[in-house]
Structure formats: structure tokens, C-alpha cells
Amino acid sequence: MADITAALVKQLRDKTGAGMMDAKKALVENNGDIEAASDWLREKGILKAAKKADRIAAEGLIGVATSGTSAAVVEVNSETDFVGKNAEFQAAVRGIAGVALSNGGDPTKTLHAAAPDGSGTVGEMLVNLVAKIGENMSLRRASSLSVNDGVVASYLHNVAADGLGKIGVLVALESSGDKSRLNDLGRKIAMHVASAKPLAATTAELDPAVVEKERQIQTAIASESGKPANVVEKMVEGRIRKFYQESVLVEQAFVMDPDTTVGKFIEKHAKELGTDVKLKGFVRYEVGEGIEKAASDFAAEVAAMNKPIE
């Protein structure tokens, strides 16, 4: 049996938000396996409230750059939100988005490409900015989308300045239809993506491992009902369909018209345009998503500050 340490319990609590005793029991039941313990907590209903987002820790900005039928989005992190309001930092993020667009959204190529301010490479520009502003900064990620004919629409939420915000979304639509109307359609879908956080554009594009994990969890939950196997199977299939409706972009209820899905919304506009409209993909970035920051104990810090020097 694995040694269930306090550090291991804390790690599971940080990951899931579970209480101390629940976290410890889950680890005991699963021989110290963090992932298995997390699934166990969910199966037991302890985490059923939590479709909670990953703990957000890092600060910074999302930058978007567009040109013709292509667009790029980048995330540049800083230590504090204060830096996100700095004009030099904003100019750097905006410039990096442009460089990413020229380099196909490849973050490594972007870092080694010429900086927009002429100060060497993008990586060197960031190093110089760190020295000047006094906070650590990094290009965390970059992506781009393009179409042969159509538009790549963009949307920024919590806008900090032109081309910059806290959430950035790109939506690629392939179509020979009117570009202005396509861009309006793409922007509405991008606004939906910013709010609804889909995992994939279509069911076929959803990671099979994610679906299988969801199926296993739902099977474990349904099995506890004590109902016959054939009934349990139908319950699971129903819950998987609901999972698709919540996680797949074209299956989600459209935020601007919940009576229709995003897929049906696109079909409706395709008819109005008199030509096919194909959703080629989307990218959604949110500042700091998935990055955890060590929580500080403010009371302990204050106590330490007032402790007499020995």
C-alpha cells in the first residue's frame, strides 16, 4: 500500500477542490494514484458540483493578429495583472502576435524570429522587457488558422487595448460567400466559443481518450443505481449524448439562440448566403488557464513579518 503523505493529499485537494478527508480516502482507495483518486471522487459524486475550470494563476494578455484569410493568437504571460496595463508590454504582445502570424503560429519559430522592435529575436526582446519592467514574462503558446476561401474571424473578451484581451478566439469558416457576412457569422460563433468553452469542433474531432474516460465514469455512476445492465447501458448512452451536447461546438446550444445548435445556426446562414459554409476549426485561449499558482497564507506572512529578529 502506498504511503499517503500530507503532500499527496494536498496535491489531490489542489487538483479537485475536495475536502481533506475525502481526498485522503480517495488516495487510500486508489493506492496513492492521483488520477485514479480524482476519478473515484467524481464517481462517488463528491465532485459533481465541479465542472470547475482549472485554477487560474498566471497573468498577462492574449494577442490576436489577422491578415487576409489567416489569423494568429498568442498568450504572453507576466507575473501580475498590473503589467498587462503597461504600454510597452501591450506593444510587445501585439507585435508578437504579428510575428506568430508570419510563422504559422509556431511558438518556437516565433521566439527565434526577428523582433518587431528590431531588438534581436522575439525571445531577446522579452528578456530585455523583463529587465526593464522587473517581472518575469514568457510566450506560453501560439496558434494560427487559415482558409483558402472564406474568413478567419476573431473575438477578444475583456479587451485591454486594440488586438489584446484576456480571452481570444479564432474561428475559421471556409466558404465562397460574402466575406462581410461570413465574418459577422464567424465573430458570433467566436463569442459563443469564448463563453461555452467547447473541447472540439465536431464529435469526430473529440479526443477518443476523453470520451472513453467519460464513459467509464458514467458507467460507474450508473451501475450504483442497481438497475439491470441493459438499463445501465441506455443510461450511459444518454449521458454520453449529453456530454457531446456540452462539449462539442456544433452540438452545443447557441448562446445567442438556445433553441438552436451552433451547427444548425451555421446551416441556416449557409442557406441565406446561398453557398456552403464549412467550420474548419477554432482556437480558444484564456490567460493563465491550466497554470496553478502556489497559494499564500496571508496571515502567516503577516505573522512572520512581525516576528522579532533573534
N, C-alpha and C positions, 0 to 999 in steps of 0.2 A: 504494500500500500504506500502511495506517495506521501511525502511529508507535506502537510497542508500548512504552509507558513503564513504569517500575517501579511507578508509582502504579496503572496499569491492571492490571498483573499482581497487585498486592496486592488490588485490588478483586475480581478473579475468585477469588483464593485465599480471601478472606474469605467470599465468597458460596458457594463449593463445597467448601472444605477440600482442594482439590487441591494437589499439590506445586508448587514454583516452576517447574521445567522443563516439567511437564505443562501448567500454566496458561499459560506463555509460548507453548508450541507451539500450544495451542488458540486463543489470540488471533491468532497468525500465520496459522493455517489459516482463520480466520474474519474476517480483516481488522479486528481490534480490536473486533468486536461481542460484548459481554459475554453477552447471552442466547444467541446462536448458539454461542459458545465453551462455555458451560455445557452446552448440548445435545450438542455434539460430544464433550465429556468423558464424558458419560453413554453415548453411543452406542459409544464405544470401550471401555466397561467400566471406565474409570478411577474412576468414582463409584458402581459397582454396590453397594458396601457402604453407601452413604449414602442411606438413606431417613432422613436425619437431620433433626431438627427445626430450624427457624430458630434462630439463635443468640439466646439469651435474655439481655437486658441490663437492662431496667427492672425496678424493684421496685414494691411496693405491694400492693393487695388487690383481690379480686373481691367484690362485694357482691350479694346476692340479696334481693329483696322479693317477697312473694306476697300476693294478696288475691282471694278467690273463685276465679273461673276465669281469672285473669290473673296474670302474674309478670313481673318485670324483672330484668335483670342488668347490672351496670356494672363497669368497670375504672377504678380510680383509681390513678395511678402516683406513686411517690416515688423519690428517688434511692437510698435504701438500705433494706434489709430491716428495719433497726432501727426505722424509722418505722412499719412495719406493726404493731409491737407497742405503739405509743403509743395510749393510751386515747382521746385526743381525735381522732386520725386515724381510728381504728376507728369512733368515733361518727359522724364526718363521712361516711365511706364508707357506713355503714348508712343514714344519713339521705338521702344522695344516691340510693341505690337506691330508697328510698321515693318520692322526688321523680320519678325516672325512671319509676316505675310509674304515677304520676299524669299523666305527659306522654307516654304511649305509647312509651316507650323512645327518644324523640328526644333525642340528646345536646345539640343546640343549644338546644332548648326547656328542657331540664333545667338547663343552665348559666344561663339567663336567668330561671328560675323562682325563687320565694321560697325562701330557705334554710331548712332545718328548725330552725335555731337562732335564727332571727329577725334575723340579721346582714346583711340585704340579700338579694342574689341568691346562688345557689349558687356562681357564679364569684367573687363578692366574698368569700364565706365561705372559699373556697380561698386567695385572696390573703391574707386575714388569718391563715390557718393557716400559710402559707409564712413570713410574717413572724415568727410565734410560734415555730415549730419550727425554722426555719432551713434547710429543704430545699425544692427545687422540687417542686411537685405539679401534677397535671393530671387532668381527667376525659378519659380517652382515648377511650372508646366506651361505648355503652349500647344495649340492645335489649330488646324485650318480646315476649311471646307471649300469646295469649288464645284461648279457645274459647267457643262458645255453650253447649254442654253437654258436660261432661267435666271434665278436670283439666289444669293445667299443673304438672307435678311438677318438683322441683329437687333438685340434689345438689351439695354442696361438698366438695372434696378438700383435704387439708392445712388443716383448719379452724383459723382463728386466734381466732375468737370467734363468738358467735351471728350467723348470717347472713353470715359472712365467711370467705374462704378463698383459696387460690392458684389453684384451678381451679373454675369454676362452670358448671353445665349446667342448661338448661331443656328439658323435653320436653313437648309439647302433644299430648294424646290427646282426640279427640272421640268421645264415647260417652254413652249413657244408662244405662250400667251402674253398679253400686255404686261410689260415689266413693272409698271407703276402699281397695277392691281395685284400682281404677284407679290411685290414687296410688301404691300399692305397686308395680304394674306399671311406671308411669312412672319411679319412682325407680330401679328396677333397670335400665331402659333408659338412664337418665341416667348411672348408674355405668358402664355399658358405653361410652357416648359419651365420658366422661372418659378412659377407658383407650384406646379404639380410634381416636379422632380421625377419624371419617368426614368426607368432604368434602361429602356431600349426603345427604338422607333417602332419595331414590329415584333410580334411574337416569335418569329423565326430568328430574330437577332438577339433575343434574350439568352443570356448565358445558361446552357443546359444544367450546369452545376448548381446555379442559383435556383432553378426550377425544381431540381431533384431534392435539394435541401429543404425547400418549402414543402414539397410533397411528403417528405419523411416527417417533418414537424407536424403537418396537418394530420397525417395518418396516426401519429402517436396521440394527438389530442382527441381525434375522433374515436380511436379504439377504447379510450377510457369511458366512453358512453355506455359500453356493454352491449351495443347493438350488434346484430349479425354482420358477418364480413361483407356481404353484398351491399348492405345498407351503409356500412362504413366507407366502402369504395365509392358509392354515389356521393356521400358527404364530402369526401376528399376531392372528387372531381369538381363539385360545385365550388369548393373553396379555392381550387386552383384557377377556375374561371374568374373568380372574384379577384384573385391575385393578379391575373393578366389585366383585368379592368383597372386595377390600381397602379400597375407598374409599366404597362406598355403604352406608348404615346398614342398610337392610332386607336387604341381601345378605351382610353380614358375619356370620361365625361368632360366636354369642353368647358373651361371655366367661365367663358362669356355666354354660354348657352348650354347649361347642364342637361337639357333634354336631348342633346345630340353628342356623338363622339367626335374626337378630332378627325378620325378617318372620314366620317360622314360629312364633316364640315369642309374638308378638302374636296371630296367628291362633288358637293354642292357648288363650290366655287369653280371647279373644273367645267361643270355644265354651263355655268354663266359665262365663262371665258371661251367656251366652245372648243376646248382642246384638253388633252390630258395634262394632269399635274401630278408629278411623282415626288414624294418625300424621299430625298436622297440621304438624309441624316440630320443629326443635330449635335450640338455640344453645349453643355451647361457647366459653367464654372462659378463657384461661390467662394469668396475669400475665406481661407482657413479651414474649409470643410475637411474633416478627417484628421486634422492635426490637433493633438492634445497638448495642453499647457499644464505644467505642474501647478496644482492649486496651492496658494499660500495661506498660511494660518495667520491672519492679521493680528489676532490677539496675542499669539506667541511672538510675532515680530515686535509688537509694542512692548511686551514684557521684556524681551531681550534688549531692546534699546534702553530701557530704564534700569537694567541690571547693573549694580555697582561694579566698577572695574576693580579686579583683585590685584 
